Amino acid sequence: MDELYGRPVGVADMLRSRDERAARQRALLSSGGALICLTMNVAGPVKATPLIRRGFLEGVRLVRGQLRAMGARVRSEEILERHTGFEGYLLTDADARAAKLRMCAVEDTEPLGRMLDIDVLHGSAEKLSRQDVGKPPRRCLLCEGDALCCARARAHPVDALFWEAERRIGEHLAVRFTEVCAQAASRALGYEVSVTPKPGLVDRANSGAHADMDFFTFLDAMPALEPYFRACVGMGMEMRDRAPEDAFRALRPRGMLAEAAVLEATGGVNTHKGAVFSLGILLGALGWRYGRGLPHDTGALLELASDMTGAEMARELESARQSASTAGERAFRAHGLEGARGEAARGFPSVREAALPAIRESLARGEDINAAGVRALLRLIARAEDTNLVARGSEKRRMRAALEAAALAEGPIDLDGVAALDRAFIAENLSPGGSADLLAVAFFLYFLENAEFA
């Protein structure tokens, strides 16, 4: 791939590429249908850079989405990566005129649209023009005039057009990455509260051991956290040239603001304190890695979370030996349980080694997402140092709860057995809230692993 990047192309290269593209279009259309041909509209002799490639793949995603929305079947798809530019061919059974209208909408309204050149061909490779479907000419990147007129008059320096295209692609991809990550976090919170039954926790069946909140309280809180999720990714990007622990310190004030937003949205109920902490760290780490041009990798992300938080968490836990002001700190002082701080400092080992594999395992064996969530939660209760259970019961009760959960976590999920454990926890006022927060982290990481990043 690297040999494609940065290679200038000459007139002969472009003419040869044009002829090869026309021949490929005719061949693909020989079986009928409408052909969507996608290329990048980038001025200058360099047609392939890593950023242009990512922009192109984002364009392919947008085209697929429009065809899916039309209910059109994609009969074949080809992606060509060449130094003369990236080419995508999607042969579909869509009506050509309707498809052209959709593709014009992408070109005209999507932030990346100016850099996409989406042709729709049919018959014997006849190309539908924008004028054919009543759409105005494309606009120039720099002056908003007619792009074709500007090109013919050479109204702008080629370098200026090239760098403007790269700038727009980069900005769009950063926004897209941020939205994908924030949506995964919001979705994870929704899945966590929806998994049912959950011993002692709020779910679709009951409020668990919580008299001050219910399922709808969680729904009220979730929109209040969406700006925080996006901000964490953005802050990570901004801190990309700083040490990981500096990024963590920058994130913490944002977390306090997010907690206040939740309290306002719920009328004073702090539904997501642990999730604000854990997801904020991971979202910041995602932004930090993205800012450095690093691809998404779950293992590397969790390792970075440890690098971000390890030293600070160690200092806070050491301070707790002298003065414990929270339930988690008192559990550390009395029993050496590190709770959420320890999970973050070690790169969320309970998620990495128990909950996330449980979700993958359940889905692989054909269980639904609810069963996968129940299994993951049980393994977290069995594995994690859940200081909420200590605060509401005792360390001895936490250890017994771990054994009870472990027994239910293996083999086919026994929902009746889990519901019985739920009733027992409610009767004893027990709530494994720390495990619930880690379940949200596990769902978040799973969604990221299956997300479509450009």
N, C-alpha and C positions, 0 to 999 in steps of 0.2 A: 504493500500500500504506500509506503513512504516514497517510493520512486515516482508516484503520480504527483505528489505535492510540489507545487512551486515551479513546475516545468512550463516554460512559456510555449505557446503554440503559434505556429505561423499560418499564413493564408492557406497554404497547401494542406496543412493538417485539418483546418476547419472545413475546407471544401470536401476533402475525403470523408470526414466525419459526417457532413451533411448528406453525401451520397449514400453512405452506409446506413444512416438513419432512415432515409427514404426507402431503401430496399427492405429494411427490417419492418417498416410500417406496412408496406405492401404485402409482405409475407404473412404477417400477423393477421391482416384484414382479409386474407384469402378465404378464411372460414366464416366470414361475416361478423356482425357485431359492431360496436363502437370502440375505438381505441383511444385511450387517454395517454398522451405522450408528455412527460414532465421533464423539463430541463431547468437549469438555473440561469437567470438573467443577470449575468455578471460581466461588466465591461473589462477590457484589457486582455493582455496575452496570457495571463494565468487563470485557468479555469478550474483548478482543483487545489483546494487547501483543506486542512482538517475542519475549519469552520464552515466552509462552503459545503463539505460533505454532510456535516450535521444538519445544516439548513436544508439540504436536499432531502435527507431522510425524514425531517419534520414535514416537508412538503408532501412526501409520499403518505405519511400518516394522515395529513389533512385530506388528501384525495381519497384515500380509503374510507375515511369517515363520511365524506359526502356521498360516495357510492353506497355505503351501508345505509345512510339515511334515506336514499332513494329506493332502497330495497332491491338494488341492482346486484346481480351475481357477477363476480370477477372470475372470468374463465381461465385467465392465465396472467401471470405477473412476471416481468423481467426487470432486473436492476443491473445496469452496466456502470462500472466505475472506470473511467478512462481519463488520461491526462488532458483530453480535449473537452472534458466535462462529464457530469453525471447524467445518466439517462434512465428514465423509468417508463415502462410500457405496461399498461393495465388494459387488457382486452375484456370488455364487459358486454352484457346483453342490454345495457341501458339505452334508452332513446337518446340519439346523439345530440339533438337540440336541447333536451332537458339537461343532459350532462354538461353541455357547454355553458348553459346558464348557471349551473352550480359551480363550475370551475371559474367563471367570471366573478362570482361572488367571493370565492377564495382569493382571487387576485386583487379584488377591489377592497375587501373589508378585513382580511386577516393581516395582522402586523407584518407578517413575512411575505404577504402577497406580492409586493412590488418586485421581489427577487425571484419569483416563480414564473416560469413560462409554461402554461398548461394548454396544450393543443388537444382538440378533439377531432378525430378523423373517422370517416365512415366510407362505405362503398369501395371505390378503387383508390383509396387514400385521399379522398377529397377532404380538405380541411375547412371546418366551420370557423369563420372569422367572428370577431366581436360584433362587427356591424351586422352580420347575418342574424344575430339574436338581439339586435337593438341596443347594444352596449357601446359606450363612448370609447375612444382610443385610450391606451395606457398612458399614465402620467409619468413625467420625468422624475427621477429620484431626487434631483437637486433643485429644480425650479418649478415643478408642478405643471410645466407645459406639456405639450404633446411629445411623448417619448420618442416617437419615430422621427418627428421633425427635428428634435434636438440631436438625435443620432446622425441624421443626414447632414445637418449643418455643422456637426462636430462642435456643438455649442459649449461643451464642458470638457475639461481635461480628463483623460481616461483614468489617471490615477485617482482623481477626486471621486469619480463614479465608483471605482473599485473599492476604495476605502469606506465610502458611504454604505455600500452594500455589505461589507464585512461588519461595519458598526451596527447596522440594523439587524443583521443575522445574530450577532453576538448578544445584543440587547434582548431580542425576542427569545432566544434560547435560555437566557438567564431567567427571564420572567416565566417561561414555560417550566423550567426545572423547579423554580420556587413553588409554582402552583401545584405541580405533581406531588412534591414533598408535603406541602401543606394539606392537600386533599387526602393524602395517605394518612396523615396524622388525624384529621377530622374523622375519616372513615374508621380508623382504629378505635377511636373513642366510642363511636356509634356501635361498632361490633362488640366491644368489651361490655357495654351496659346491656346489650341485647342478648348475649349468651345466657341461656336459661336451661337448667337451674344453676345457680351459683351459691354455694353455702355461705350464708350470712351476709350476702351482698345484694345490692339493688339489681333486679333483673326484670324481665317482662312479667313475671309471676307475682312478685312481691317486693317489698322494700328491705328485705333481709333484717339485719339487726339495727336498722337506721330509721328512727322515728321522725327525723327532720328532713328526709328527702325521699323521692320516689323516682320512677323511670323518667317522668316528665321534667323533673328538676335537672336531670342530666341533659336532656334535650335542650332545656333553656340555656344551660351553660356552654354548650358546644359552639354556637355561633360567636360567642364572646371571645373564644380562643383562636379563631381563624386569623385575625390580624397578628396575633402573637406568633403563630406558627410561621407565617410569611416573614415576619420581622426577624425571627431567629435565623432563617436561611440567609436572608440579606446581610445580617450582621456577620455571619460566618464568612460570607464572600468578602465583606469589607475587611475582615481580620486575617485574610489569607496569607499576608506577609508577616504576621505576628506569630509568636509562640502559641501552641494550643491552649496553655493555661491562661494566657491573656484573653483569648477568645471566650473562655468560660467566665472569667471575671466580668467581661463586657456584657455577657448574656444575663447575669443574675438580676440586675435592676429591671430588665424587661420581664423577668419572671414574677417579680413582685407586682408590677403593673398588671400582669395577666391575672394574678390571684385576685387583685382588687376588681378587675372587670368581671370575673366569675361571681364574686360576692354581690356585685351590683345586679347582675343578670338573674341571680337566683334568690334575691332577697336575703342575703346573708349566709348562704350555705356554701361551704367550700368543698365542692364535689370532686375537684381534680388537682389537689395540691401536689400529689406525687407525680401525676402525669405531666403537669406543668414543668416540674423539675426534670424528669427523665426525657420526655419528648423534646423539651427545649434544648437539652444537651445534644441529642442526636440530630436535630434539625440544624443547629449551629455547626456541628461536625460535617454534615452534608454540604452546607454552604462553603465551609473552609476547604473541603476537598474539591468541590466544583471550581472554586476560585483558582485553584492550583492546576486545573485541567485534569484531575484524576477521575477515573471512571467509578461508578458505584460498585462497591464490594462490601458485603455485610461484615466479613471478618475484619477488614481494614477499618471500617466505620466504627466498630466496637472497640478496636484497639485505640483509635483516635479519641474516643470518648474517655477511655482510661487515661490517656496522656493529658487530656484537658482537665480532668477532675482529680486525679490521684493525689497530688501533693496537697491541694486545698482540702480535700475530704480528710486526709490524714491529720492535718492541723486541727480541723474542727472536731474530730473524734478525740484527739488528745486533749483539747480544751474541755470536752465533755467529761473527762475524768475528774476535773476540778469543779465544774459547775454545769449541771444538767438541767435544762429548762424545758425540754420537750419530751414527749413520751419515748421517741426514738433514742434520744440521748440518755434517758434514764435506763432504757433497756440495754444500752451499750455499757453504761457504768455498772449495772448490776450483773449482767450476764455476758458481756463482751459481744453482743449482737450489733453488727454494723448497719443493718437495715438498708435503706435506699442509698445512703452514702457509700456503703461498701459495694453495693451492686454497681453503681456508676464508676467507682474507683477501679474496679476490676474488669470493667468492660461488660457489665451485665451478664455474668456467667450463668445465672439461673435461666435467663432468656436464651442465651446462646446454646446451652447444653441440655435444657429441659423443655422449655415452652415452644420455642421455634421448631425443634425437631418433632415435637408432638403434633403441631399443626400440619407439618408436611406429611408425617406418618399417617395421621387420620385421613387426610384428603387422598393420599395415595391408596389407602385400602378401601376407598369408596364411601367413607362417612361424610356427612354434610358439614358445613362450616360451623354449625352450632355444636355438634359433637366434638369437632376439632378444638373449639374454644373451651369446652368443658374439660377435655383431656388435658389441654395445656394448663388450665387453671389448677387442676388437681396436682399436676406435677410441680407447679410453682409452690403450692401450699406445702407439698412434701419436701421441697428443696430450699426455698428462699428463707432468709431470716426475717420473717414477717413480724415486725415489732408491734403492729396493730393487735395481733393476737395476744401478745404479752400484755399490752396496755389494758385490754378488755378482759383478760383472763390471767394467765401466768405463764412462765416459761415452761413449766411442766405441761400445761394444757396445750401450748403451742406444739410441743414435741408429740403429744398424743394426736393432735390434729394432723400433723405431718404423716403419721402412720396411717390414720384413717383415710386420708386423701391418697396416699400411695397405693393402698389396697384397691381403691376404686379406679386408679389411673391406668391399670393394665388390662389388656384384653378388650372385648367389646364394651363400649360405654354403657353402664347401667344407670340410666337416668332416674329410675325409681330410687336406687341406692343413693345417688347424689342428692335427690330431693329430700330423702330421709336425713342426710347429713345437714342439709340446709335447715330443716326443722330443729335439729339438735343445736346447731349454732345459734339460731334465733332465740331458742329457749335460754341459752347461756349468755346471750348478748355478745356473741363473738362475731368479728368481721375481719377477714383477711384482706384488708384494704390495700396493703402493700403488694400482695399477689395480684390483685385486680389491676393496679397500675402497671405491673410488669406484663400482665396479659395484653394490655393496650400496646405496650412496646413490642411484644411478639407479633401482634397483628400488623403493626406499623412496618416492621422489618419484612414480614411476609409480603405485604402489599408492594413495598419498594422492590423486592426481588422480582415481582411480576409486573412492574410498571414499564411503560414504553417511554424510554428516555431517548431524545435525539442526540 
